[in-house]
């Protein structure tokens, strides 16, 4: 007789009221079972055979005992990844802690907290997590998997009173950098001004834009959180005799050629160079009492050896000048011993930093330049206690390199400007002109202010950006006539297919490589200050192009500043054409490549954000790619990664422009994302226009992207990234930037 269907009764059972299941030696098929699959609670505890009815036979027979037949409530089993379970558990615990804090507040503290939330809603659209806005609640009800546009507010210290709340500057925010992993998995901090940090943001931009352009995130997402460096790989220095040096004629030739890159071109540059090194035209005579004086020369030989590797596949370990560098290390011994005390020792450490930078070891370079600065401090050079001109100029060279590395890596400088009281470089018989070095020192001071502001700035207040740009313009206007130059020229009418083969007509003074490098450094700081505004505007152009098609970048309140960023990029790429021509073997330093790469990225972003397509911009971008292709051919790992990014960006530009601006006659209308929508028959623009509130409208639009809500493959994070691209028109009173 078939058994009657039973229904779960009573409250959910607790595991403590039932006995554990007896283990079976083998699985029994349902049609061969002699016992029911689930016994009632009473039969389970007494370990007696249950009929499975409702009520079961055993409970019917025991009615006199007042027993009630109850079965456990069945619940569907769901499996989640352990990492996801831990993450959810931590979030719940965090929210419960916040709620407990809020409930422990006094009336005054709750009033102060409410005022703070009201202020945040105006500036950052942050809702109250305890009294959620109805529109947000409705949005979450309609799309339970959709993450809100805004984060939860930070936890409030229970000890915070209404009075102390008023004393806190709510606008003051700390901008954090990122921990990026090198190829060996070692994490390294890169600050907000770091090129690696900005490159990581570009990778995310490429992947998120690919979702809108093609429906897939592409391969750039796999590279986020990483950067290329050799710092984790120790240099293999051979055992050497520190007293051995190259023949005098060879040494003189190496020093003369290196002077073109790092000083005054052996006295031929009218600027006097923008760095100073106490190096003669040949090595000093070997004297046992001052053998360390030869250390900077050996570093110079190592540097020259590295710069001479321009052939295909020439940059391999063992051929990078390690032998010369090992001699310098042998002469300097351990800098921590406190034996270094002369300007030559300081110069050797500073020049070692430059060599390590070219070797793609920026962290090692930071350590070297920090040692050089600390030796200077020990000797009191930073307070002007050493008055000879060589020591003064050497210190300022260390200062310049320290500020440059601080900016490149986004890290604080070794010592603050307030601690330095040294006279500027002066004219001195027998030494190069100080004009270039003086200008470089002033430019480095501006660079330092930009880095310092990136660590502490006012949210929504972009005065620091305007101040930085004004300081840069003032610096350029006050340049000595020897250093001033107009806009560099390159062929404009297709005279050359490839700018890498361009040979400009030169006049006297055009061979001053240091002057070009100084102007490239100036343009790079302009780009550094304004590129976040450009990126934010381009993000809005892309998102609006697939969403509403109502916004134009020329209506941006800081359109002029954004255009200045593009102008600086063009200028730098034109300067790079000249520098490449006048450099021995057309070799470019890593600083030059850094400027070229950033300028090319800016022009690629410009081509996405602006409808007008400049032929010269495309040729300058092609020039940059050609430069990196040649550098990558020598074995330069950093250039290989730069090529990949530039080519990915160039492909993205073509795909976006074909739809945003109809550059391709075969592509018309907005981005074809309808095929990725849950409702393919609904026009997303019409639907968006009917939704009213733009935040809800944007969430609705992004929630319809198929396949991009999952966090497992990172594409859900890209949708969150897309959501952050939109800044409402009434909140565009600032640059909309996260970094300097």
C-alpha positions as CSV (number, residue, x, y, z in Angstrom):
1,X,0.0,0.0,0.0
2,X,1.5,3.3,-1.0
3,X,2.4,5.6,1.8
4,X,0.5,8.8,2.3
5,X,2.4,12.0,1.5
6,X,3.6,13.7,4.6
7,X,4.1,17.4,5.2
8,X,6.8,18.9,7.5
9,X,5.3,20.1,10.7
10,X,6.3,22.2,13.7
11,X,9.2,24.5,13.9
12,X,12.6,23.8,12.2
13,X,14.3,21.1,14.1
14,X,17.6,21.6,15.8
15,X,20.4,19.2,15.1
16,X,20.9,18.7,18.9
17,X,17.3,17.1,19.0
18,X,18.2,14.3,16.5
19,X,20.8,11.7,16.5
20,X,23.5,11.5,13.8
21,X,22.8,9.3,10.8
22,X,24.3,5.8,11.0
23,X,27.0,5.4,8.3
24,X,26.1,2.9,5.6
25,X,28.6,0.5,4.1
26,X,27.1,0.9,0.7
27,X,24.5,3.0,-1.1
28,X,21.0,1.5,-1.3
29,X,18.7,2.2,-4.2
30,X,15.3,3.8,-3.4
31,X,13.3,0.7,-4.6
32,X,15.3,-1.6,-2.4
33,X,15.0,0.3,0.8
34,X,13.6,-1.5,3.9
35,X,13.4,1.7,5.9
36,X,12.1,5.2,5.1
37,X,14.6,7.8,4.0
38,X,13.7,10.2,6.8
39,X,12.3,9.1,10.2
40,X,10.3,11.4,12.4
41,X,12.0,13.1,15.3
42,X,10.6,10.6,17.9
43,X,11.6,7.5,16.0
44,X,15.0,9.0,15.2
45,X,15.8,9.6,18.9
46,X,14.5,6.2,20.0
47,X,16.1,4.4,17.1
48,X,12.9,2.5,16.2
49,X,11.6,1.8,12.7
50,X,9.4,4.6,11.4
51,X,6.6,4.0,8.9
52,X,7.1,7.4,7.2
53,X,3.4,8.3,7.5
54,X,2.1,11.5,8.9
55,X,1.5,10.7,11.7
56,X,3.6,7.5,11.7
57,X,2.4,4.2,13.1
58,X,4.7,4.4,16.1
59,X,3.4,7.9,17.1
60,X,-0.2,6.7,16.6
61,X,0.4,3.9,19.0
62,X,2.0,6.3,21.5
63,X,-0.7,8.9,21.5
64,X,-1.5,8.1,25.0
65,X,1.9,9.3,25.9
66,X,1.2,12.8,24.5
67,X,3.7,12.4,21.6
68,X,3.4,14.6,18.5
69,X,4.8,13.2,15.2
70,X,7.1,15.8,13.7
71,X,9.5,15.6,10.8
72,X,12.5,17.8,10.2
73,X,11.9,20.7,7.9
74,X,13.9,20.0,4.7
75,X,16.0,22.9,3.4
76,X,17.7,23.0,0.0
77,X,21.4,22.5,0.1
78,X,23.6,25.2,-1.4
79,X,27.4,25.1,-1.7
80,X,29.5,28.2,-1.7
81,X,33.2,28.7,-2.0
82,X,35.0,28.9,1.3
83,X,36.5,32.3,0.4
84,X,33.0,33.7,-0.4
85,X,31.6,32.3,2.8
86,X,34.4,33.9,4.8
87,X,33.9,37.3,3.0
88,X,30.2,37.3,3.7
89,X,30.8,36.3,7.3
90,X,33.2,39.2,7.7
91,X,30.9,41.7,6.1
92,X,28.0,40.7,8.4
93,X,30.3,40.9,11.4
94,X,31.4,44.4,10.3
95,X,27.8,45.6,9.8
96,X,26.8,44.2,13.1
97,X,29.7,46.0,14.8
98,X,28.7,49.3,13.1
99,X,25.1,48.8,14.2
100,X,26.2,48.1,17.8
101,X,28.3,51.3,17.7
102,X,25.4,53.3,16.4
103,X,23.0,52.0,19.1
104,X,25.5,52.9,21.7
105,X,25.7,56.6,20.6
106,X,24.2,59.3,22.7
107,X,21.6,61.6,21.2
108,X,24.2,64.3,20.5
109,X,26.5,61.7,18.8
110,X,23.6,60.5,16.7
111,X,22.8,64.0,15.7
112,X,26.4,64.7,14.7
113,X,26.4,61.4,12.8
114,X,23.3,62.4,10.9
115,X,24.8,65.8,10.0
116,X,27.8,64.0,8.6
117,X,25.7,61.7,6.5
118,X,23.7,64.7,5.2
119,X,27.0,66.3,4.2
120,X,28.3,63.1,2.5
121,X,25.0,62.7,0.6
122,X,25.5,66.1,-1.0
123,X,29.2,65.6,-1.9
124,X,29.4,61.8,-2.5
125,X,25.8,60.6,-2.8
126,X,26.4,58.3,0.2
127,X,23.0,57.0,1.6
128,X,22.2,56.2,5.3
129,X,22.7,52.5,5.6
130,X,20.0,52.4,8.4
131,X,17.3,54.4,6.7
132,X,17.9,53.6,3.0
133,X,16.4,55.8,0.4
134,X,13.3,54.4,-1.2
135,X,14.6,54.6,-4.7
136,X,17.7,52.6,-3.7
137,X,15.5,50.1,-1.9
138,X,13.3,49.7,-4.9
139,X,16.3,49.2,-7.1
140,X,17.6,46.5,-4.8
141,X,14.2,44.8,-4.9
142,X,14.1,44.8,-8.6
143,X,17.7,43.7,-9.0
144,X,18.8,41.8,-6.0
145,X,22.2,41.0,-7.5
146,X,22.9,44.6,-8.3
147,X,25.5,46.3,-6.1
148,X,24.6,49.8,-5.0
149,X,26.4,52.7,-6.6
150,X,27.6,54.0,-3.3
151,X,29.6,52.4,-0.5
152,X,28.7,52.2,3.1
153,X,29.9,55.1,5.2
154,X,33.0,54.5,7.4
155,X,32.6,53.3,10.9
156,X,32.2,56.1,13.5
157,X,34.2,56.1,16.7
158,X,31.8,55.9,19.6
159,X,33.9,58.4,21.5
160,X,33.3,61.0,18.8
161,X,31.1,63.8,20.3
162,X,29.2,66.5,18.6
163,X,31.9,69.0,19.4
164,X,34.7,66.9,18.1
165,X,32.6,66.1,15.0
166,X,32.6,69.8,14.1
167,X,36.4,69.9,14.5
168,X,37.0,67.1,12.0
169,X,37.7,68.2,8.5
170,X,35.4,65.9,6.5
171,X,36.9,67.0,3.2
172,X,40.4,65.9,4.1
173,X,41.0,62.5,2.4
174,X,44.1,60.3,2.2
175,X,44.7,59.0,-1.3
176,X,46.1,55.5,-1.1
177,X,48.4,53.9,-3.7
178,X,48.3,50.2,-4.6
179,X,50.3,47.1,-3.7
180,X,51.3,45.7,-7.1
181,X,53.0,42.3,-7.6
182,X,56.1,41.8,-9.6
183,X,56.7,38.8,-11.8
184,X,57.9,36.8,-8.8
185,X,54.8,37.6,-6.8
186,X,56.5,40.1,-4.4
187,X,54.2,43.0,-3.4
188,X,55.5,46.6,-3.7
189,X,53.8,49.8,-2.8
190,X,53.2,52.2,-5.7
191,X,51.8,55.6,-4.8
192,X,49.2,57.7,-6.7
193,X,51.7,59.5,-8.9
194,X,53.4,56.3,-9.9
195,X,53.3,55.3,-13.5
196,X,52.6,51.7,-12.5
197,X,49.5,52.7,-10.5
198,X,48.2,54.8,-13.5
199,X,49.0,51.9,-15.8
200,X,46.9,49.6,-13.7
201,X,44.0,52.0,-14.0
202,X,44.5,52.1,-17.7
203,X,44.3,48.2,-17.8
204,X,41.0,48.4,-15.9
205,X,39.7,51.1,-18.3
206,X,40.6,48.9,-21.3
207,X,38.9,45.9,-19.9
208,X,35.7,47.8,-18.9
209,X,35.6,49.5,-22.3
210,X,35.9,46.2,-24.0
211,X,32.7,45.0,-22.3
212,X,30.9,47.9,-24.0
213,X,32.7,47.5,-27.3
214,X,32.8,43.8,-27.8
215,X,31.0,42.1,-24.9
216,X,34.2,40.6,-23.5
217,X,36.7,42.1,-21.0
218,X,39.8,41.1,-23.0
219,X,43.2,40.0,-21.7
220,X,44.2,43.3,-20.0
221,X,42.2,42.3,-16.9
222,X,44.6,39.4,-16.2
223,X,47.5,41.9,-15.9
224,X,45.8,44.2,-13.3
225,X,47.6,44.3,-10.0
226,X,51.0,43.6,-11.5
227,X,53.9,45.6,-12.8
228,X,57.2,44.8,-14.5
229,X,60.5,45.0,-12.6
230,X,63.7,43.1,-11.9
231,X,64.1,44.2,-8.3
232,X,63.3,40.7,-6.9
233,X,66.2,39.2,-9.0
234,X,69.6,39.8,-7.4
235,X,72.3,41.1,-9.8
236,X,74.9,38.5,-10.5
237,X,78.1,40.4,-10.0
238,X,81.3,38.6,-10.9
239,X,84.4,38.6,-8.7
240,X,86.7,41.4,-9.9
241,X,89.9,43.2,-9.1
242,X,88.9,46.7,-8.2
243,X,92.3,48.1,-9.3
244,X,91.7,47.1,-12.9
245,X,90.3,49.8,-15.2
246,X,89.8,50.2,-19.0
247,X,92.7,51.7,-21.1
248,X,92.9,55.5,-20.8
249,X,91.8,56.1,-24.4
250,X,88.8,53.8,-24.1
251,X,87.8,55.3,-20.7
252,X,88.0,58.9,-22.2
253,X,85.7,57.8,-25.1
254,X,83.2,56.2,-22.7
255,X,83.1,59.2,-20.4
256,X,82.7,61.6,-23.4
257,X,79.8,59.7,-24.9
258,X,78.1,59.3,-21.5
259,X,78.3,63.0,-20.9
260,X,75.9,63.5,-23.7
261,X,73.2,61.6,-21.8
262,X,73.8,62.7,-18.2
263,X,75.7,66.0,-18.2
264,X,76.8,68.7,-20.6
265,X,78.1,66.9,-23.6
266,X,81.7,67.4,-22.7
267,X,81.2,71.1,-22.4
268,X,79.3,71.6,-25.7
269,X,75.8,72.2,-24.1
270,X,75.1,75.9,-23.5
271,X,72.7,74.8,-20.7
272,X,75.6,73.2,-18.8
273,X,73.5,70.1,-18.4
274,X,70.6,69.5,-15.9
275,X,72.7,67.1,-13.7
276,X,76.2,67.4,-12.3
277,X,78.8,64.7,-11.8
278,X,82.3,65.3,-10.5
279,X,83.9,63.3,-13.3
280,X,86.8,64.4,-15.3
281,X,87.6,63.5,-18.9
282,X,89.7,60.6,-17.7
283,X,90.2,58.5,-14.5
284,X,92.4,60.0,-11.8
285,X,95.8,58.4,-11.2
286,X,95.6,55.3,-8.9
287,X,96.6,56.3,-5.4
288,X,96.1,53.9,-2.5
289,X,95.0,56.6,-0.1
290,X,92.1,57.7,-2.4
291,X,91.2,54.5,-4.3
292,X,87.5,55.2,-3.7
293,X,87.7,58.2,-5.9
294,X,87.6,55.8,-8.8
295,X,84.2,54.4,-7.8
296,X,82.0,56.9,-9.7
297,X,84.1,56.3,-12.8
298,X,83.5,52.5,-12.7
299,X,79.7,53.2,-12.3
300,X,80.0,55.5,-15.3
301,X,81.6,52.7,-17.3
302,X,78.9,50.3,-16.3
303,X,76.2,52.9,-17.3
304,X,77.9,53.4,-20.7
305,X,78.1,49.7,-21.3
306,X,74.4,49.4,-20.7
307,X,73.5,52.3,-23.0
308,X,75.6,50.9,-25.8
309,X,73.4,47.8,-26.0
310,X,71.2,48.8,-28.9
311,X,71.4,45.6,-31.1
312,X,68.7,43.0,-31.2
313,X,68.9,40.7,-28.2
314,X,71.9,42.4,-26.7
315,X,70.5,43.1,-23.2
316,X,71.3,39.8,-21.5
317,X,72.6,39.1,-18.0
318,X,76.4,39.3,-17.8
319,X,76.6,41.9,-20.6
320,X,74.9,44.8,-18.8
321,X,78.1,46.4,-17.3
322,X,78.1,44.1,-14.2
323,X,81.9,43.9,-14.2
324,X,82.4,47.6,-13.9
325,X,79.6,47.9,-11.4
326,X,81.1,45.2,-9.3
327,X,84.4,47.2,-9.1
328,X,82.5,50.2,-7.9
329,X,80.7,48.2,-5.2
330,X,84.1,46.7,-4.2
331,X,85.5,50.2,-3.7
332,X,82.5,51.6,-1.9
333,X,82.2,48.6,0.4
334,X,79.1,48.6,2.6
335,X,77.4,52.0,2.7
336,X,76.0,51.1,6.1
337,X,79.5,51.0,7.6
338,X,79.5,54.8,7.7
339,X,82.8,55.1,5.8
340,X,81.5,57.1,2.9
341,X,82.1,60.8,3.4
342,X,83.2,62.6,0.2
343,X,81.3,64.2,-2.6
344,X,82.8,61.4,-4.9
345,X,81.2,58.8,-2.6
346,X,77.9,60.6,-2.8
347,X,78.2,60.9,-6.6
348,X,79.0,57.2,-6.9
349,X,75.8,56.3,-5.0
350,X,73.7,58.7,-7.1
351,X,75.1,57.5,-10.4
352,X,74.5,53.9,-9.2
353,X,70.8,54.9,-8.8
354,X,70.7,56.0,-12.4
355,X,72.4,52.8,-13.6
356,X,69.9,50.7,-11.5
357,X,67.0,52.5,-13.0
358,X,68.2,51.7,-16.5
359,X,68.5,48.1,-15.3
360,X,64.8,48.1,-14.4
361,X,65.5,48.0,-10.7
362,X,63.7,51.1,-9.4
363,X,63.5,50.0,-5.8
364,X,67.2,49.3,-5.7
365,X,67.7,52.8,-7.2
366,X,65.6,54.3,-4.4
367,X,67.8,52.6,-1.8
368,X,71.0,53.9,-3.5
369,X,69.7,57.5,-3.8
370,X,68.5,57.4,-0.2
371,X,72.0,56.3,0.9
372,X,73.4,59.2,-1.1
373,X,71.1,61.7,0.6
374,X,71.8,60.3,4.1
375,X,75.5,60.6,3.5
376,X,75.0,64.2,2.5
377,X,73.0,64.8,5.7
378,X,75.7,63.2,7.8
379,X,78.2,65.6,6.2
380,X,75.9,68.6,6.7
381,X,75.7,69.3,3.1
382,X,71.9,69.8,3.3
383,X,72.5,72.8,5.7
384,X,75.2,74.3,3.5
385,X,78.1,73.4,5.8
386,X,80.3,72.3,2.8
387,X,80.8,75.4,0.7
388,X,82.8,74.1,-2.3
389,X,80.8,74.3,-5.6
390,X,81.3,70.6,-6.5
391,X,79.8,69.4,-3.3
392,X,76.9,71.8,-3.6
393,X,76.1,70.8,-7.2
394,X,76.5,67.1,-6.3
395,X,74.0,67.5,-3.5
396,X,71.5,69.2,-5.8
397,X,71.9,66.4,-8.3
398,X,71.0,63.9,-5.5
399,X,68.0,66.1,-4.6
400,X,66.8,66.0,-8.2
401,X,67.1,62.3,-8.5
402,X,65.5,61.7,-5.1
403,X,62.4,63.9,-6.1
404,X,62.3,62.2,-9.6
405,X,62.2,58.7,-8.1
406,X,59.7,59.9,-5.5
407,X,57.4,61.0,-8.3
408,X,57.9,58.0,-10.5
409,X,57.2,55.5,-7.7
410,X,54.7,57.7,-5.8
411,X,56.6,57.5,-2.5
412,X,57.6,60.2,0.0
413,X,61.0,61.9,-0.6
414,X,64.0,61.1,1.6
415,X,64.0,64.4,3.4
416,X,61.5,67.3,3.3
417,X,62.2,70.6,1.5
418,X,62.0,72.4,4.9
419,X,65.1,70.6,6.0
420,X,67.3,71.9,3.1
421,X,69.1,75.1,3.3
422,X,71.7,75.1,0.5
423,X,72.6,77.9,-1.8
424,X,71.7,77.3,-5.5
425,X,74.4,76.3,-7.9
426,X,76.7,79.2,-8.9
427,X,78.9,80.1,-11.7
428,X,82.4,78.7,-11.1
429,X,85.5,78.7,-13.4
430,X,86.3,75.3,-14.7
431,X,82.7,74.0,-14.2
432,X,79.8,73.9,-16.6
433,X,77.2,76.6,-16.6
434,X,74.8,76.2,-13.7
435,X,71.7,77.5,-15.7
436,X,70.4,74.0,-16.5
437,X,70.9,72.6,-13.0
438,X,69.3,75.6,-11.4
439,X,66.2,75.2,-13.6
440,X,66.1,71.5,-12.9
441,X,66.2,72.1,-9.1
442,X,63.2,74.5,-9.3
443,X,61.3,72.0,-11.4
444,X,62.0,69.3,-8.9
445,X,60.6,71.4,-6.1
446,X,57.3,71.7,-8.0
447,X,57.4,67.9,-8.6
448,X,57.8,67.4,-4.8
449,X,54.7,69.6,-4.1
450,X,52.7,67.4,-6.5
451,X,53.7,64.2,-4.8
452,X,53.1,65.6,-1.3
453,X,49.7,66.8,-2.3
454,X,48.9,63.3,-3.6
455,X,49.2,62.0,0.0
456,X,46.9,64.6,1.6
457,X,44.4,66.7,-0.4
458,X,41.0,68.2,-0.1
459,X,38.2,66.2,-1.7
460,X,36.4,68.1,-4.4
461,X,38.9,70.9,-4.1
462,X,41.2,71.1,-7.1
463,X,43.1,74.3,-6.1
464,X,46.2,72.2,-5.7
465,X,46.0,71.2,-9.4
466,X,45.5,74.7,-10.5
467,X,48.4,75.8,-8.2
468,X,50.7,73.1,-9.7
469,X,49.8,74.2,-13.3
470,X,50.3,77.8,-12.4
471,X,53.7,77.1,-10.8
472,X,54.7,75.1,-13.9
473,X,53.7,77.9,-16.3
474,X,55.5,80.4,-14.1
475,X,58.6,78.2,-14.1
476,X,58.6,78.0,-17.9
477,X,58.1,81.8,-18.3
478,X,61.1,82.5,-16.2
479,X,63.5,80.2,-18.0
480,X,66.8,81.6,-19.1
481,X,67.0,82.4,-22.8
482,X,69.6,79.6,-23.1
483,X,66.9,77.1,-22.0
484,X,63.9,78.5,-23.8
485,X,62.6,76.9,-26.9
486,X,59.5,77.1,-29.1
487,X,57.2,74.2,-30.1
488,X,59.3,71.5,-31.7
489,X,58.5,70.8,-35.4
490,X,58.1,67.6,-37.2
491,X,56.9,66.8,-40.8
492,X,53.2,67.5,-41.0
493,X,52.2,66.7,-44.6
494,X,53.2,63.1,-44.9
495,X,56.8,63.8,-46.0
496,X,57.8,60.7,-44.0
497,X,55.8,57.6,-43.4
498,X,57.7,56.9,-40.2
499,X,58.7,59.6,-37.8
500,X,61.4,57.3,-36.3
501,X,63.5,58.0,-39.4
502,X,63.0,61.8,-39.2
503,X,66.3,63.8,-39.5
504,X,65.5,67.5,-38.6
505,X,67.5,70.4,-39.9
506,X,69.6,71.5,-36.9
507,X,70.9,74.9,-36.0
508,X,73.6,75.8,-33.4
509,X,72.3,74.8,-30.0
510,X,69.9,72.1,-31.2
511,X,72.3,69.4,-30.0
512,X,71.8,70.3,-26.4
513,X,70.1,67.1,-25.3
514,X,69.8,68.3,-21.7
515,X,67.6,71.2,-22.8
516,X,65.2,68.8,-24.5
517,X,65.2,66.5,-21.5
518,X,64.3,69.5,-19.2
519,X,61.3,70.5,-21.3
520,X,60.2,66.8,-21.5
521,X,60.3,66.7,-17.7
522,X,58.2,69.9,-17.6
523,X,55.6,68.5,-20.0
524,X,55.5,65.2,-18.0
525,X,54.5,67.1,-14.8
526,X,51.7,68.9,-16.7
527,X,50.5,65.5,-17.9
528,X,50.9,64.1,-14.3
529,X,48.7,66.8,-12.9
530,X,46.0,66.7,-15.6
531,X,45.8,63.1,-16.9
532,X,43.3,62.0,-14.2
533,X,40.9,64.7,-15.4
534,X,41.3,63.5,-19.0
535,X,40.8,59.9,-18.0
536,X,37.7,60.7,-16.0
537,X,36.2,62.7,-18.9
538,X,37.0,60.0,-21.4
539,X,35.3,57.4,-19.2
540,X,32.2,59.6,-19.2
541,X,32.3,60.0,-23.0
542,X,32.5,56.2,-23.5
543,X,29.7,55.4,-21.0
544,X,27.4,58.2,-22.3
545,X,28.0,57.0,-25.8
546,X,26.4,53.7,-25.1
547,X,23.9,54.9,-22.6
548,X,22.3,58.3,-23.4
549,X,24.5,60.1,-26.0
550,X,23.7,63.5,-24.4
551,X,27.2,64.6,-23.1
552,X,30.1,66.2,-25.0
553,X,33.6,66.5,-23.6
554,X,33.7,70.1,-24.8
555,X,31.0,70.9,-22.2
556,X,33.3,69.8,-19.4
557,X,34.0,72.7,-17.0
558,X,37.7,72.1,-17.2
559,X,37.9,71.4,-20.9
560,X,40.8,73.9,-21.4
561,X,42.8,72.0,-18.8
562,X,42.1,68.7,-20.4
563,X,43.2,70.1,-23.8
564,X,46.4,71.3,-22.1
565,X,47.2,67.8,-21.2
566,X,46.9,66.7,-24.8
567,X,49.1,69.6,-25.9
568,X,51.8,68.6,-23.4
569,X,51.7,65.0,-24.8
570,X,52.1,66.1,-28.4
571,X,55.0,68.4,-27.4
572,X,56.8,65.5,-25.6
573,X,56.5,63.1,-28.5
574,X,57.9,65.8,-30.8
575,X,60.7,66.4,-28.4
576,X,61.4,62.7,-28.3
577,X,61.8,62.7,-32.1
578,X,64.6,65.3,-31.7
579,X,66.2,63.6,-28.7
580,X,66.4,60.3,-30.5
581,X,68.1,61.9,-33.5
582,X,70.8,63.7,-31.5
583,X,71.5,60.8,-29.1
584,X,74.4,58.4,-29.8
585,X,73.1,55.3,-31.6
586,X,69.6,56.9,-31.2
587,X,69.5,55.5,-27.7
588,X,66.9,56.8,-25.2
589,X,67.1,56.7,-21.5
590,X,64.4,55.1,-19.4
591,X,63.2,58.6,-18.3
592,X,62.7,59.4,-22.0
593,X,60.8,56.2,-22.6
594,X,58.7,56.9,-19.5
595,X,57.7,60.3,-20.9
596,X,57.0,58.8,-24.4
597,X,54.8,56.1,-23.0
598,X,52.7,58.5,-20.9
599,X,52.4,61.0,-23.8
600,X,51.2,58.2,-26.2
601,X,48.6,57.1,-23.6
602,X,47.3,60.6,-23.3
603,X,46.9,61.0,-27.1
604,X,45.1,57.6,-27.3
605,X,42.7,58.8,-24.6
606,X,42.3,62.0,-26.6
607,X,41.3,60.1,-29.7
608,X,38.5,58.4,-27.7
609,X,37.2,61.5,-26.0
610,X,37.4,64.0,-28.9
611,X,35.6,63.5,-32.2
612,X,38.2,65.3,-34.3
613,X,40.9,62.8,-35.3
614,X,44.3,64.4,-35.9
615,X,46.6,62.7,-38.4
616,X,49.7,64.0,-36.6
617,X,48.5,62.4,-33.3
618,X,48.2,59.0,-35.1
619,X,51.7,59.4,-36.5
620,X,53.1,60.4,-33.1
621,X,51.5,57.3,-31.5
622,X,53.0,55.1,-34.3
623,X,56.4,56.7,-33.6
624,X,56.0,55.8,-29.9
625,X,55.2,52.2,-30.7
626,X,58.1,52.0,-33.1
627,X,60.5,53.2,-30.4
628,X,59.3,50.6,-27.9
629,X,59.4,47.9,-30.5
630,X,63.1,48.6,-31.0
631,X,63.8,48.8,-27.3
632,X,61.9,45.5,-26.8
633,X,64.0,43.9,-29.5
634,X,67.1,44.5,-27.4
635,X,65.6,42.4,-24.5
636,X,64.1,45.3,-22.5
637,X,61.3,43.6,-20.6
638,X,59.6,46.9,-19.6
639,X,59.3,48.0,-23.2
640,X,57.5,44.7,-24.1
641,X,54.8,45.5,-21.6
642,X,54.5,49.0,-22.9
643,X,54.0,47.8,-26.4
644,X,51.2,45.5,-25.3
645,X,49.3,48.3,-23.6
646,X,49.8,50.8,-26.5
647,X,48.6,48.2,-29.0
648,X,45.6,47.2,-26.9
649,X,44.7,50.9,-26.5
650,X,45.0,51.5,-30.3
651,X,42.7,48.6,-31.1
652,X,40.2,49.9,-28.5
653,X,40.4,53.4,-30.0
654,X,39.4,52.1,-33.4
655,X,36.5,50.0,-32.0
656,X,35.1,52.8,-29.9
657,X,35.5,55.5,-32.6
658,X,33.8,53.3,-35.2
659,X,30.7,53.5,-33.0
660,X,31.0,56.7,-31.1
661,X,31.9,58.9,-34.1
662,X,31.0,56.6,-37.0
663,X,34.5,56.7,-38.4
664,X,33.8,53.4,-40.1
665,X,30.9,53.6,-42.6
666,X,30.0,50.0,-41.9
667,X,29.4,50.9,-38.2
668,X,26.6,53.3,-37.4
669,X,24.8,54.3,-34.3
670,X,25.8,53.8,-30.7
671,X,27.8,50.8,-29.4
672,X,26.0,47.6,-30.3
673,X,25.4,46.4,-26.8
674,X,21.8,45.4,-27.3
675,X,22.8,41.8,-28.1
676,X,24.3,41.6,-24.6
677,X,21.1,42.8,-22.9
678,X,18.6,40.7,-21.0
679,X,15.8,42.5,-23.0
680,X,17.2,42.5,-26.5
681,X,14.0,44.0,-27.9
682,X,14.1,47.0,-25.7
683,X,15.9,50.2,-26.7
684,X,18.1,51.1,-23.8
685,X,18.1,54.8,-24.6
686,X,14.3,55.0,-24.6
687,X,14.1,52.9,-21.5
688,X,16.7,55.1,-19.8
689,X,14.8,58.3,-20.7
690,X,11.7,57.0,-19.0
691,X,13.4,56.1,-15.8
692,X,13.8,59.6,-14.5
693,X,16.5,59.4,-11.8
694,X,19.9,59.1,-13.5
695,X,21.5,56.9,-10.8
696,X,18.6,54.4,-11.0
697,X,18.8,54.7,-14.8
698,X,22.5,53.9,-14.9
699,X,22.1,51.0,-12.5
700,X,19.2,49.6,-14.7
701,X,21.3,49.9,-17.8
702,X,24.4,48.2,-16.3
703,X,22.4,45.5,-14.7
704,X,21.2,44.4,-18.1
705,X,24.7,43.5,-19.3
706,X,24.6,39.8,-19.6
707,X,27.3,37.7,-17.9
708,X,29.0,40.5,-16.1
709,X,27.5,40.2,-12.7
710,X,29.7,37.5,-11.5
711,X,32.7,38.3,-9.2
712,X,34.4,35.0,-9.9
713,X,36.0,36.1,-13.2
714,X,36.4,39.7,-12.2
715,X,33.9,41.0,-14.8
716,X,31.5,41.9,-12.0
717,X,34.1,44.3,-10.7
718,X,34.3,45.8,-14.2
719,X,30.6,46.6,-14.1
720,X,31.2,48.3,-10.8
721,X,34.0,50.2,-12.5
722,X,31.6,51.3,-15.3
723,X,29.2,52.4,-12.7
724,X,31.8,54.7,-11.2
725,X,32.4,56.4,-14.6
726,X,29.4,58.6,-14.4
727,X,29.5,61.9,-12.6
728,X,26.1,63.8,-12.5
729,X,26.2,67.1,-14.3
730,X,25.5,69.0,-11.0
731,X,28.6,67.5,-9.4
732,X,31.1,68.4,-12.0
733,X,32.4,71.4,-10.2
734,X,35.7,69.7,-9.7
735,X,38.1,67.6,-11.8
736,X,36.5,64.4,-10.9
737,X,39.9,62.8,-10.2
738,X,41.2,60.3,-7.7
739,X,44.9,60.9,-8.2
740,X,47.3,63.6,-9.0
